[in-house]
Amino acid sequence: MLIYIPLIAFILFNGVDYYITSVQHNNLENRKNYYLDIMRIEGTYSSSLDQLIQTELDNMGFENIDVLATTYNDFDASTMHVYRNIDNPAESRMKLTIEASPKFTPFVFGRLLGVTEDDEFKFVVKGEALSERPVVEIEETP
């Protein structure tokens, strides 16, 4: 009896801990997909989008938010637009990586969903999309 009660309490506590951590990770993953869709349509990662991400994730309770957006050749996506390229789709690829720490550190099973670096637990979510921004050529009229 003395062995079973602590074991059952441990399993129940970790189940709740894992569920709460899973919900936070899924929320972060959903927000990453949403912002990746915005990048896909606009063809760039703008400073206003960066501010929007930082503000929303901060309001959701995440801390130490680090956002990295790059193109297929690892150029900073905020300095240029990425256009749709039918001939070479790899040139249209944009990447978004978000690293954020939850307000609390999970107990045991919840740590399976994140990364631990320097004794700090954080979530890392990554995604890629092909830009849909078309190239518009302006013709000069005589």
C-alpha positions in Angstrom: 0.0 0.0 0.0 2.9 2.4 0.8 4.4 1.7 -2.6 1.2 1.9 -4.7 -0.2 5.2 -3.4 3.0 7.3 -4.2 3.3 5.5 -7.6 -0.3 6.2 -8.5 0.1 9.9 -7.4 3.3 10.2 -9.5 1.5 8.8 -12.6 -1.5 11.1 -12.1 0.6 14.2 -11.5 2.8 13.5 -14.5 -0.3 12.9 -16.7 -1.7 16.3 -15.9 1.8 17.9 -16.3 2.2 16.2 -19.7 -1.2 17.3 -20.9 -0.6 21.0 -19.9 2.8 20.9 -21.6 1.3 19.3 -24.7 -1.4 22.0 -24.9 1.2 24.8 -24.8 3.4 23.0 -27.4 0.3 22.6 -29.7 -0.6 26.3 -29.3 2.9 27.3 -30.3 2.9 24.9 -33.2 -0.5 26.3 -34.4 0.8 29.9 -34.1 3.9 29.0 -36.1 1.8 27.5 -38.9 -0.4 30.7 -39.0 2.6 33.0 -39.3 4.2 30.7 -41.8 1.1 31.0 -43.9 1.4 34.8 -43.7 5.0 34.6 -44.8 4.0 32.3 -47.7 1.4 34.8 -49.0 3.4 38.0 -48.4 6.7 36.4 -49.6 8.7 38.0 -46.8 9.2 38.2 -43.0 8.6 41.8 -42.0 9.5 43.6 -38.8 5.8 44.2 -38.2 5.2 40.4 -38.4 8.1 39.9 -36.0 6.5 42.4 -33.5 3.2 40.7 -33.9 4.7 37.3 -33.1 6.6 38.6 -30.1 3.5 40.3 -28.7 1.1 37.4 -29.2 3.5 34.8 -27.8 4.2 37.1 -24.8 0.5 37.4 -24.2 0.1 33.6 -24.4 2.6 33.3 -21.5 5.8 32.4 -23.3 9.2 33.8 -22.3 12.6 34.1 -24.0 11.0 34.2 -27.5 13.5 33.8 -30.4 12.2 33.9 -34.0 14.4 33.1 -37.0 13.2 33.4 -40.5 15.4 32.4 -43.5 15.2 31.6 -47.1 16.4 28.5 -48.9 20.0 29.7 -48.9 19.8 31.0 -45.3 19.6 34.7 -46.2 17.6 36.7 -43.7 14.1 36.8 -45.0 13.5 40.3 -43.6 15.8 41.9 -46.1 14.2 40.7 -49.2 11.1 39.3 -50.8 11.0 35.7 -51.9 9.1 35.2 -55.1 7.3 32.1 -56.5 9.6 30.3 -58.9 8.0 27.6 -61.0 11.3 26.6 -62.6 13.1 26.1 -59.4 10.8 25.7 -56.4 13.7 25.4 -54.0 14.4 29.1 -54.5 10.9 29.9 -53.2 11.4 28.1 -49.9 11.1 30.1 -46.6 11.8 28.7 -43.2 10.5 29.8 -39.8 11.8 28.7 -36.5 10.4 29.8 -33.1 12.1 29.0 -29.8 10.1 29.9 -26.6 10.1 28.9 -23.0 6.9 28.3 -21.2 6.1 30.1 -17.9 6.8 26.9 -15.9 9.2 24.0 -16.4 7.5 20.7 -16.8 8.1 17.9 -14.3 9.2 14.7 -16.0 7.1 13.5 -18.9 6.4 17.0 -20.1 10.0 17.5 -20.8 9.7 15.0 -23.7 8.0 17.7 -25.8 10.8 20.2 -25.6 14.6 20.8 -25.6 16.8 21.4 -22.6 19.8 23.6 -23.2 21.9 25.0 -20.4 19.4 23.8 -17.8 16.7 25.8 -19.5 13.6 24.0 -21.0 12.2 25.5 -24.2 10.0 24.6 -27.1 11.5 24.6 -30.6 9.0 24.5 -33.6 10.1 24.7 -37.2 8.4 24.9 -40.5 8.9 25.5 -44.2 6.7 26.9 -47.0 7.0 27.9 -50.6 6.4 31.6 -51.3 3.3 32.4 -53.4 4.2 36.0 -54.0 4.2 36.5 -57.8 6.8 38.4 -59.8 5.1 41.4 -61.3 6.9 43.0 -64.2 5.9 46.6 -65.0 5.9 47.3 -68.7 6.8 50.9 -69.7 4.4 52.5 -72.1 5.8 54.7 -74.8 
